[in-house]
Amino acid sequence: MPAVHVRDVPPEVLTALKRRARRHHRSLQGELRELLAAVAQEERRDEQVPPLVLRFSSAAPTTSWGREEIYGDDGR
């Protein structure tokens, strides 16, 4: 199986990952595998979402109305 090696992990990140692994009753390596698998699963879900297609319609009236038709006051 392929391996991944990560260098220069800040100590506080490593500590947090170890705590998380203990909470889930896993080794650090097992916890990292689970995290990587979850992120990969999210990526697959994102790829499956079809692109959004926007359709536009005109809200312009089909007839033109003048002020006198609307208000009936001949522009006064």
Summary of the structure (lengths in Angstrom):
residues: 76
radius of gyration: 30.5
end to end distance: 85.2
largest distance: 85.2
contacts: 99
relative contact order: 0.06
helix: 51%
strand: 0%
